[in-house]
């Protein structure tokens, strides 16, 4: 089994939706609205995918200026392949593509903070956020 990581700026909304559902992240995203998923993808500056023997199993969607900051908004890995290091690989490829001048920030879903702690990703003590209105 070979995992191939790649930039896929033209990833389709249906493929993204499939990974969101397979990962369990769909309830925290507007996964049922393909048009909105399409806008999310179109507005991303960096989309890294993971394919296992050709099958799309992971997506990292990032907003970045490639010069100072990068926000990893979505990190989704299909549940049946979690534990194989694919999430770690997506983060590594995202960091490499964003460049050494950009910091990488993400907001963990509740209950999965230990995953990022296990990667050695430092927590940010001072962060603020307005919730979405819809």
DSSP file (Angstrom, degrees, kcal/mol; ACC not computed):
  #  RESIDUE AA STRUCTURE BP1 BP2  ACC     N-H-->O    O-->H-N    N-H-->O    O-->H-N    TCO  KAPPA ALPHA  PHI   PSI    X-CA   Y-CA   Z-CA
    1    1 A X              0   0    0      0, 0.0     2,-0.5     0, 0.0    51,-0.0   0.000 360.0 360.0 360.0 123.8    0.0    0.0    0.0
    2    2 A X        -     0   0    0      2,-0.0    51,-2.3     0, 0.0     2,-0.5  -0.951 360.0-151.3-117.7 128.4    1.5    3.3   -1.1
    3    3 A X  E     -A   52   0A   0     -2,-0.5     2,-0.5    49,-0.2    49,-0.2  -0.861  12.5-164.8 -96.9 128.2    0.3    6.7    0.0
    4    4 A X  E     -A   51   0A   0     47,-2.8    47,-2.4    -2,-0.5     2,-0.4  -0.965   2.1-159.4-116.1 124.6    0.8    9.5   -2.5
    5    5 A X  E     +A   50   0A   0     -2,-0.5     2,-0.3    45,-0.2    45,-0.2  -0.830  22.6 159.2-101.5 139.9    0.5   13.1   -1.4
    6    6 A X  E     -A   49   0A   0     43,-1.7    43,-3.0    -2,-0.4     2,-0.5  -0.995  45.6-104.7-155.6 155.9   -0.1   15.8   -4.0
    7    7 A X  E     +A   48   0A   0     -2,-0.3    41,-0.2    41,-0.2     2,-0.2  -0.740  35.5 179.6 -77.8 131.0   -1.4   19.3   -4.5
    8    8 A X    >   +     0   0    0     39,-2.6     3,-1.7    -2,-0.5    40,-0.1  -0.632  11.2 167.8-133.5  76.2   -4.8   19.1   -6.1
    9    9 A X  T 3  S+     0   0    0      1,-0.3    -1,-0.1    -2,-0.2    35,-0.1   0.714  79.1  53.1 -63.6 -19.5   -6.1   22.6   -6.6
   10   10 A X  T 3  S+     0   0    0     -3,-0.1    -1,-0.3    37,-0.1    32,-0.1   0.096  73.6 148.9-104.3  22.5   -9.0   21.3   -8.8
   11   11 A X    <   -     0   0    0     -3,-1.7     2,-0.1    30,-0.1    30,-0.0  -0.331  46.8-121.9 -56.3 134.0  -10.3   18.8   -6.3
   12   12 A X     >  -     0   0    0      1,-0.1     4,-2.2    29,-0.0     5,-0.2  -0.425   9.6-119.9 -82.6 155.9  -14.1   18.5   -6.9
   13   13 A X  H  > S+     0   0    0      1,-0.2     4,-2.7     2,-0.2     5,-0.2   0.850 112.2  55.8 -61.5 -36.6  -16.7   19.1   -4.3
   14   14 A X  H  > S+     0   0    0      2,-0.2     4,-2.1     1,-0.2    -1,-0.2   0.911 108.9  46.3 -65.1 -41.7  -18.1   15.5   -4.6
   15   15 A X  H  > S+     0   0    0      2,-0.2     4,-1.8     1,-0.2    -2,-0.2   0.909 113.4  49.2 -66.3 -41.8  -14.6   14.0   -3.8
   16   16 A X  H  X S+     0   0    0     -4,-2.2     4,-2.4     1,-0.2    -2,-0.2   0.917 109.9  52.4 -61.4 -43.9  -14.2   16.4   -0.9
   17   17 A X  H  X S+     0   0    0     -4,-2.7     4,-2.5     1,-0.2     5,-0.2   0.907 106.0  53.9 -58.5 -44.0  -17.6   15.5    0.4
   18   18 A X  H  X S+     0   0    0     -4,-2.1     4,-2.7     1,-0.2    -1,-0.2   0.901 110.6  46.0 -59.5 -42.1  -16.8   11.7    0.3
   19   19 A X  H  X S+     0   0    0     -4,-1.8     4,-2.0     2,-0.2     6,-0.3   0.895 110.5  53.1 -70.1 -39.1  -13.7   12.3    2.4
   20   20 A X  H  X>S+     0   0    0     -4,-2.4     6,-1.7     2,-0.2     5,-1.2   0.926 114.1  42.8 -60.2 -43.5  -15.5   14.4    4.9
   21   21 A X  H ><5S+     0   0    0     -4,-2.5     3,-0.7     1,-0.2    -2,-0.2   0.941 114.6  49.3 -66.8 -47.8  -18.2   11.7    5.3
   22   22 A X  H 3<5S+     0   0    0     -4,-2.7    57,-2.7     1,-0.2    58,-0.2   0.772 112.7  49.2 -63.9 -26.4  -15.6    8.9    5.5
   23   23 A X  H 3<5S-     0   0    0     -4,-2.0    -1,-0.2    55,-0.3    -2,-0.2   0.679 109.4-119.2 -86.4 -18.6  -13.6   10.8    8.1
   24   24 A X  T <<5S+     0   0    0     -4,-0.9     3,-0.4    -3,-0.7    -3,-0.2   0.445  87.4 110.1  90.3   1.2  -16.5   11.6   10.4
   25   25 A X    > < +     0   0    0     -5,-1.2     3,-1.8    -6,-0.3     4,-0.3   0.602  47.0  93.6 -83.8 -11.8  -15.9   15.3    9.9
   26   26 A X  G > >S+     0   0    0     -6,-1.7     3,-1.8     1,-0.3     5,-0.8   0.837  76.9  58.7 -54.2 -40.1  -19.1   15.8    7.9
   27   27 A X  G 3 5S+     0   0    0     -3,-0.4    -1,-0.3     1,-0.3    -2,-0.1   0.746 107.3  49.2 -64.1 -18.9  -21.3   16.8   10.8
   28   28 A X  G < 5S+     0   0    0     -3,-1.8     2,-0.3    -4,-0.1    -1,-0.3   0.334 113.1  52.7 -98.8   5.5  -18.9   19.7   11.5
   29   29 A X  T < 5S-     0   0    0     -3,-1.8     2,-2.0    -4,-0.3     3,-0.3  -0.898  95.9-103.2-133.6 161.5  -18.9   20.9    7.9
   30   30 A X  T > 5 +     0   0    0     -2,-0.3     3,-2.0     1,-0.2     7,-0.3  -0.298  61.0 153.1 -79.9  55.9  -21.6   21.9    5.4
   31   31 A X  T 3 < +     0   0    0     -2,-2.0    -1,-0.2    -5,-0.8   -10,-0.1   0.713  61.8  59.7 -63.7 -23.0  -21.1   18.5    3.7
   32   32 A X  T 3  S+     0   0    0     -3,-0.3     2,-0.8    -6,-0.2    -1,-0.3   0.567  92.3  74.0 -82.8  -6.8  -24.6   18.2    2.4
   33   33 A X    <>  -     0   0    0     -3,-2.0     4,-2.2     1,-0.2     3,-0.4  -0.812  58.2-177.8-111.4  91.9  -24.3   21.4    0.4
   34   34 A X  H  > S+     0   0    0     -2,-0.8     4,-2.5     1,-0.2    -1,-0.2   0.855  81.7  57.7 -58.8 -37.2  -22.0   20.7   -2.6
   35   35 A X  H  > S+     0   0    0      1,-0.2     4,-1.7     2,-0.2    -1,-0.2   0.909 108.9  45.5 -61.3 -41.4  -22.2   24.3   -3.8
   36   36 A X  H  > S+     0   0    0     -3,-0.4     4,-2.4     2,-0.2    -1,-0.2   0.898 110.6  52.9 -70.6 -39.6  -20.8   25.6   -0.5
   37   37 A X  H  X S+     0   0    0     -4,-2.2     4,-2.4    -7,-0.3    -2,-0.2   0.906 107.6  53.5 -59.1 -40.2  -18.1   22.9   -0.5
   38   38 A X  H  X S+     0   0    0     -4,-2.5     4,-2.6     1,-0.2    -1,-0.2   0.895 108.4  48.3 -61.3 -40.7  -17.2   24.0   -4.0
   39   39 A X  H  X S+     0   0    0     -4,-1.7     4,-2.0     2,-0.2    -1,-0.2   0.879 109.3  53.8 -66.8 -37.3  -16.8   27.6   -2.7
   40   40 A X  H  X S+     0   0    0     -4,-2.4     4,-0.5     2,-0.2    -2,-0.2   0.928 112.5  43.7 -61.5 -44.5  -14.7   26.3    0.2
   41   41 A X  H >< S+     0   0    0     -4,-2.4     3,-1.0     1,-0.2    -2,-0.2   0.912 112.5  51.8 -67.1 -42.9  -12.4   24.6   -2.2
   42   42 A X  H 3< S+     0   0    0     -4,-2.6    -1,-0.2     1,-0.2    -2,-0.2   0.829 110.0  50.3 -64.3 -31.5  -12.2   27.5   -4.7
   43   43 A X  H 3< S+     0   0    0     -4,-2.0    -1,-0.2    -5,-0.2     2,-0.2   0.546  89.7 101.3 -84.7  -7.6  -11.3   29.9   -1.8
   44   44 A X    <<  -     0   0    0     -3,-1.0    19,-0.2    -4,-0.5     3,-0.1  -0.534  57.7-157.8 -79.1 143.6   -8.5   27.7   -0.6
   45   45 A X  S    S+     0   0    0     17,-1.6     2,-0.4     1,-0.3    18,-0.2   0.673  81.1  27.5 -89.2 -20.4   -4.9   28.6   -1.4
   46   46 A X  E     - B   0  62A   0     16,-1.9    16,-2.9   -38,-0.1     2,-0.5  -0.956  58.6-179.1-149.7 121.9   -3.6   25.1   -0.9
   47   47 A X  E     - B   0  61A   0     -2,-0.4   -39,-2.6    14,-0.2     2,-0.4  -0.978   8.5-174.5-124.3 117.8   -5.2   21.7   -1.2
   48   48 A X  E     -AB   7  60A   0     12,-2.6    12,-2.8    -2,-0.5     2,-0.3  -0.931   7.6-166.0-110.5 133.6   -3.1   18.6   -0.4
   49   49 A X  E     -AB   6  59A   0    -43,-3.0   -43,-1.7    -2,-0.4     2,-0.4  -0.812  13.3-147.6-116.6 159.4   -4.6   15.2   -0.9
   50   50 A X  E     -AB   5  58A   0      8,-2.3     7,-2.9    -2,-0.3     8,-1.5  -0.997  14.7-171.7-123.8 127.1   -3.6   11.7    0.2
   51   51 A X  E     -AB   4  56A   0    -47,-2.4   -47,-2.8    -2,-0.4     2,-0.7  -0.980  10.3-156.4-121.8 130.0   -4.3    8.8   -2.1
   52   52 A X  E >  S-AB   3  55A   0      3,-2.7     3,-2.0    -2,-0.5   -49,-0.2  -0.918  84.1 -23.4-106.9 112.2   -3.8    5.2   -1.0
   53   53 A X  T 3  S-     0   0    0    -51,-2.3    -1,-0.2    -2,-0.7   -50,-0.1   0.873 130.8 -48.9  49.6  40.8   -3.3    3.0   -4.0
   54   54 A X  T 3  S+     0   0    0    -52,-0.3     2,-0.4     1,-0.3    -1,-0.3   0.120 113.0 119.9  91.3 -20.0   -5.2    5.6   -6.1
   55   55 A X  E <   -B   52   0A   0     -3,-2.0    -3,-2.7     1,-0.1     2,-0.5  -0.650  69.2-120.8 -82.9 129.8   -8.1    6.0   -3.6
   56   56 A X  E     +B   51   0A   0     -2,-0.4    -5,-0.2    -5,-0.2     3,-0.1  -0.577  46.9 155.8 -69.2 117.5   -8.6    9.5   -2.2
   57   57 A X  E     +     0   0A   0     -7,-2.9    21,-2.9    -2,-0.5     2,-0.3   0.475  55.4  28.9-123.2  -8.2   -8.4    9.0    1.6
   58   58 A X  E     -BC  50  77A   0     -8,-1.5    -8,-2.3    19,-0.2     2,-0.4  -0.997  50.7-170.8-157.7 150.4   -7.3   12.4    2.9
   59   59 A X  E     -BC  49  76A   0     17,-2.3    17,-2.7    -2,-0.3     2,-0.5  -0.998   5.2-168.4-141.8 136.0   -7.6   16.1    2.3
   60   60 A X  E     -BC  48  75A   0    -12,-2.8   -12,-2.6    -2,-0.4     2,-0.5  -0.989  12.8-167.7-120.9 118.9   -5.9   19.1    3.9
   61   61 A X  E     -BC  47  74A   0     13,-2.4    13,-1.7    -2,-0.5    12,-1.4  -0.937  12.2-178.1-113.0 122.6   -7.4   22.4    2.9
   62   62 A X  E     -BC  46  72A   0    -16,-2.9   -16,-1.9    -2,-0.5   -17,-1.6  -0.934  26.5-151.3-129.6 142.5   -5.5   25.5    3.8
   63   63 A X  E     + C   0  71A   0      8,-2.3     8,-3.2    -2,-0.4     2,-0.3  -0.957  41.1 149.5-105.9 123.9   -5.8   29.3    3.5
   64   64 A X  E     - C   0  70A   0     -2,-0.5     6,-0.2     6,-0.2    40,-0.0  -0.990  53.7-148.6-154.6 157.5   -2.4   30.9    3.3
   65   65 A X        -     0   0    0      4,-1.7     5,-0.1    -2,-0.3    -1,-0.1   0.378  43.8-132.5-103.4  -1.0   -0.3   33.8    1.9
   66   66 A X  S    S+     0   0    0      3,-0.6    35,-0.2     1,-0.1    36,-0.1   0.596  94.0  68.3  60.8  13.0    2.8   31.5    1.6
   67   67 A X  S    S-     0   0    0      2,-0.3    -1,-0.1    34,-0.1     3,-0.1   0.598 116.9  -6.7-130.0 -26.7    4.8   34.3    3.3
   68   68 A X  S    S+     0   0    0      1,-0.4    35,-2.2    35,-0.1     2,-0.3   0.562 116.8  23.1-144.0 -40.0    3.7   34.6    6.9
   69   69 A X  E     - d   0 103A   0     33,-0.3    -4,-1.7    29,-0.1    -3,-0.6  -0.971  43.3-172.6-143.3 154.4    0.7   32.5    7.9
   70   70 A X  E     -Cd  64 104A   0     33,-1.4    35,-2.6    -2,-0.3     2,-0.6  -0.976  10.6-156.9-145.0 130.5   -1.3   29.4    7.0
   71   71 A X  E     -Cd  63 105A   0     -8,-3.2    -8,-2.3    -2,-0.3     2,-1.3  -0.931   9.3-152.1-111.0 110.5   -4.6   28.3    8.5
   72   72 A X  E     +C   62   0A   0     33,-2.8    35,-0.5    -2,-0.6   -10,-0.2  -0.683  23.0 173.5 -81.2  95.1   -5.2   24.6    8.0
   73   73 A X  E     +     0   0A   0    -12,-1.4     2,-0.4    -2,-1.3    -1,-0.2   0.843  60.7  28.4 -78.8 -36.5   -9.0   24.7    8.0
   74   74 A X  E     +C   61   0A   0    -13,-1.7   -13,-2.4    -3,-0.2     2,-0.4  -0.987  52.3 171.8-134.0 126.3   -9.8   21.1    7.2
   75   75 A X  E     +C   60   0A   0     -2,-0.4     2,-0.4   -15,-0.2   -15,-0.2  -0.929  19.3 169.5-129.1 107.1   -7.8   17.9    7.9
   76   76 A X  E     +C   59   0A   0    -17,-2.7   -17,-2.3    -2,-0.4     2,-0.4  -0.975  11.6 175.8-127.2 128.7   -9.8   14.9    7.0
   77   77 A X  E     -C   58   0A   0     -2,-0.4   -19,-0.2   -19,-0.2     5,-0.1  -0.999  40.5-105.0-130.9 129.9   -8.7   11.3    6.8
   78   78 A X    >   -     0   0    0    -21,-2.9     3,-1.9    -2,-0.4     4,-0.5  -0.236  28.7-127.0 -53.7 135.9  -11.0    8.4    6.1
   79   79 A X  G >  S+     0   0    0    -57,-2.7     3,-1.2     1,-0.3    -1,-0.1   0.834 104.5  63.0 -56.5 -36.7  -11.7    6.4    9.3
   80   80 A X  G 3  S+     0   0    0      1,-0.3    -1,-0.3   -58,-0.2    -2,-0.1   0.612 112.1  36.7 -71.0  -9.1  -10.7    3.1    7.8
   81   81 A X  G X  S+     0   0    0     -3,-1.9     3,-1.2   -24,-0.1     5,-0.4   0.291  84.9 124.3-122.1   8.3   -7.2    4.3    7.2
   82   82 A X  T <   +     0   0    0     -3,-1.2    -3,-0.0    -4,-0.5    -4,-0.0  -0.407  65.4  42.9 -65.1 146.4   -6.7    6.4   10.3
   83   83 A X  T 3  S+     0   0    0     -2,-0.1    -1,-0.2     0, 0.0    -4,-0.0   0.390  85.6  97.8  95.8  -1.9   -3.6    5.3   12.3
   84   84 A X  S <  S-     0   0    0     -3,-1.2    -2,-0.1     0, 0.0    -3,-0.0   0.373 102.4-103.7 -97.6   3.4   -1.4    4.9    9.3
   85   85 A X  S  > S+     0   0    0     -4,-0.1     4,-2.2     3,-0.0     5,-0.1   0.597  83.1 128.8  87.2  10.8    0.2    8.3    9.6
   86   86 A X  H  > S+     0   0    0     -5,-0.4     4,-2.6     2,-0.2     5,-0.2   0.904  72.4  49.7 -69.8 -41.0   -1.8    9.9    6.8
   87   87 A X  H  > S+     0   0    0      2,-0.2     4,-2.3     1,-0.2    -1,-0.2   0.925 111.5  49.5 -60.8 -44.3   -2.8   12.9    8.9
   88   88 A X  H  > S+     0   0    0      1,-0.2     4,-2.4     2,-0.2    -2,-0.2   0.904 111.5  49.9 -60.0 -41.9    0.8   13.4    9.9
   89   89 A X  H  X S+     0   0    0     -4,-2.2     4,-2.6     2,-0.2    -2,-0.2   0.889 108.9  51.4 -65.5 -39.8    1.8   13.2    6.2
   90   90 A X  H  X S+     0   0    0     -4,-2.6     4,-2.2     2,-0.2    -2,-0.2   0.907 111.5  47.6 -63.6 -41.3   -0.9   15.7    5.2
   91   91 A X  H  X S+     0   0    0     -4,-2.3     4,-2.7     2,-0.2    -2,-0.2   0.929 112.2  49.6 -65.1 -44.1    0.3   18.2    7.8
   92   92 A X  H  X S+     0   0    0     -4,-2.4     4,-2.3     1,-0.2    -2,-0.2   0.919 112.7  46.6 -61.1 -44.4    4.0   17.7    6.8
   93   93 A X  H  X S+     0   0    0     -4,-2.6     4,-2.4     2,-0.2    -1,-0.2   0.867 112.0  51.7 -66.8 -35.6    3.2   18.2    3.1
   94   94 A X  H  X S+     0   0    0     -4,-2.2     4,-2.6    -5,-0.2     5,-0.2   0.931 110.3  48.0 -65.1 -45.9    1.1   21.3    4.0
   95   95 A X  H  X S+     0   0    0     -4,-2.7     4,-1.5     1,-0.2    -2,-0.2   0.914 112.9  49.0 -60.4 -43.0    3.9   22.8    6.0
   96   96 A X  H  < S+     0   0    0     -4,-2.3    -1,-0.2    -5,-0.2    -2,-0.2   0.921 114.1  45.0 -63.3 -44.1    6.4   22.1    3.2
   97   97 A X  H  < S+     0   0    0     -4,-2.4    -2,-0.2     1,-0.2    -1,-0.2   0.858 110.5  53.3 -70.7 -35.2    4.1   23.7    0.6
   98   98 A X  H  < S-     0   0    0     -4,-2.6    -1,-0.2    -5,-0.2    -2,-0.2   0.799 112.4-129.1 -69.7 -27.9    3.3   26.7    2.7
   99   99 A X    ><  -     0   0    0     -4,-1.5     3,-1.2    -5,-0.2    -1,-0.1  -0.020  19.5 -76.5  97.9 160.3    7.0   27.3    3.2
  100  100 A X  T 3  S+     0   0    0      1,-0.3    -1,-0.1    -4,-0.1   -33,-0.1   0.627 123.2  60.1 -71.3 -13.8    9.4   27.9    6.0
  101  101 A X  T 3  S+     0   0    0    -35,-0.2     2,-0.4    -3,-0.2    -1,-0.3   0.640  91.4  82.4 -86.4 -14.5    8.3   31.6    6.5
  102  102 A X  S <  S-     0   0    0     -3,-1.2   -33,-0.3    -7,-0.2     2,-0.2  -0.771  70.3-141.8 -98.1 131.6    4.6   30.7    7.2
  103  103 A X  E     -d   69   0A   0    -35,-2.2   -33,-1.4    -2,-0.4     2,-0.5  -0.547  19.4-133.6 -78.4 155.3    3.3   29.6   10.6
  104  104 A X  E     +d   70   0A   0     -2,-0.2     2,-0.4   -35,-0.2   -33,-0.2  -0.964  25.8 179.1-117.7 125.4    0.7   26.9   10.6
  105  105 A X  E     +d   71   0A   0    -35,-2.6   -33,-2.8    -2,-0.5     2,-0.3  -0.942   3.4 169.8-123.2 142.9   -2.4   27.2   12.7
  106  106 A X        -     0   0    0     -2,-0.4     2,-0.6   -35,-0.2   -33,-0.1  -0.984  29.7-132.1-146.3 158.7   -5.4   24.9   13.1
  107  107 A X        -     0   0    0    -35,-0.5     2,-0.1    -2,-0.3    -2,-0.0  -0.960  29.8-137.7-110.7 117.4   -8.4   24.6   15.3
  108  108 A X        -     0   0    0     -2,-0.6     2,-0.1     1,-0.1     5,-0.1  -0.451  18.1-113.3 -75.4 143.9   -8.9   21.1   16.5
  109  109 A X    >   -     0   0    0     -2,-0.1     3,-2.0     1,-0.1     4,-0.2  -0.490  50.6 -85.5 -67.3 145.7  -12.3   19.5   16.7
  110  110 A X  T 3  S+     0   0    0      1,-0.2    -1,-0.1    -2,-0.1     0, 0.0  -0.282 115.1  23.1 -55.5 134.0  -13.4   18.8   20.2
  111  111 A X  T 3  S+     0   0    0     -3,-0.1    -1,-0.2     1,-0.0     3,-0.1   0.298 107.0  77.3  94.8  -9.3  -12.1   15.5   21.5
  112  112 A X    X>  +     0   0    0     -3,-2.0     3,-1.2     1,-0.1     4,-0.9   0.258  53.9 108.1-115.5  12.6   -9.2   15.2   19.1
  113  113 A X  H 3> S+     0   0    0      1,-0.3     4,-2.1    -4,-0.2     3,-0.3   0.851  73.0  63.6 -57.5 -34.9   -6.7   17.6   20.8
  114  114 A X  H 3> S+     0   0    0      1,-0.2     4,-2.5     2,-0.2    -1,-0.3   0.809  94.0  62.3 -61.6 -29.5   -4.6   14.7   22.0
  115  115 A X  H <> S+     0   0    0     -3,-1.2     4,-1.0     2,-0.2    -1,-0.2   0.949 107.9  41.3 -59.6 -48.6   -3.9   13.7   18.4
  116  116 A X  H  X>S+     0   0    0     -4,-0.9     5,-2.2    -3,-0.3     4,-0.6   0.854 112.2  54.9 -70.7 -34.8   -2.2   17.1   17.7
  117  117 A X  H ><5S+     0   0    0     -4,-2.1     3,-1.3     1,-0.2    -1,-0.2   0.920 105.8  54.0 -59.2 -42.6   -0.4   16.9   21.1
  118  118 A X  H 3<5S+     0   0    0     -4,-2.5    -1,-0.2     1,-0.3    -2,-0.2   0.764 103.8  54.9 -64.3 -26.8    0.9   13.5   20.0
  119  119 A X  H 3<5S-     0   0    0     -4,-1.0    -1,-0.3    -3,-0.2    -2,-0.2   0.622 117.2-114.9 -78.4 -13.3    2.3   15.0   16.9
  120  120 A X  T <<5 +     0   0    0     -3,-1.3     2,-0.5    -4,-0.6    -3,-0.2   0.653  61.0 156.5  85.3  16.3    4.2   17.5   19.0
  121  121 A X      < -     0   0    0     -5,-2.2    -1,-0.3     1,-0.1    -2,-0.1  -0.659  43.7-121.7 -78.1 122.4    2.3   20.4   17.6
  122  122 A X        -     0   0    0     -2,-0.5     2,-0.2    -3,-0.1    -1,-0.1  -0.336  21.1-121.9 -66.4 142.8    2.4   23.2   20.1
  123  123 A X        -     0   0    0     -6,-0.0     2,-0.6    -2,-0.0    -1,-0.1  -0.533  18.5-127.5 -79.1 151.4   -0.9   24.6   21.5
  124  124 A X        -     0   0    0     -2,-0.2     3,-0.2     1,-0.1    -1,-0.0  -0.897  17.4-165.9-101.2 117.5   -1.7   28.3   21.1
  125  125 A X  S    S+     0   0    0     -2,-0.6     2,-0.6     1,-0.2    -1,-0.1   0.779  76.2  48.4 -76.9 -24.8   -2.5   29.9   24.4
  126  126 A X  S    S+     0   0    0      2,-0.0     2,-0.3     0, 0.0    -1,-0.2  -0.835  71.8 135.8-123.2  94.5   -4.0   33.1   23.1
  127  127 A X        -     0   0    0     -2,-0.6     2,-0.3    -3,-0.2     0, 0.0  -0.973  28.0-165.6-136.7 151.5   -6.6   32.6   20.3
  128  128 A X        -     0   0    0     -2,-0.3     2,-0.3     2,-0.0    -2,-0.0  -0.963   7.1-179.4-137.5 151.8  -10.0   34.2   19.7
  129  129 A X        -     0   0    0     -2,-0.3     2,-0.4     2,-0.0    -2,-0.0  -0.974  23.7-144.4-156.2 136.8  -12.8   33.3   17.4
  130  130 A X        -     0   0    0     -2,-0.3     2,-0.1     1,-0.0     3,-0.1  -0.858  36.8-122.3 -90.9 136.2  -16.3   34.4   16.4
  131  131 A X        -     0   0    0     -2,-0.4     2,-0.0     1,-0.1    -1,-0.0  -0.425  31.9 -94.5 -74.7 155.1  -18.6   31.4   15.7
  132  132 A X        -     0   0    0      1,-0.1    -1,-0.1    -2,-0.1     0, 0.0  -0.357  20.7-144.3 -63.4 147.0  -20.2   31.1   12.3
  133  133 A X              0   0    0     -3,-0.1    -1,-0.1    -2,-0.0    -2,-0.0   0.704 360.0 360.0 -85.5 -22.2  -23.7   32.5   12.0
  134  134 A X              0   0    0      0, 0.0    -2,-0.1     0, 0.0    -3,-0.0   0.289 360.0 360.0-159.7 360.0  -24.7   29.7    9.7
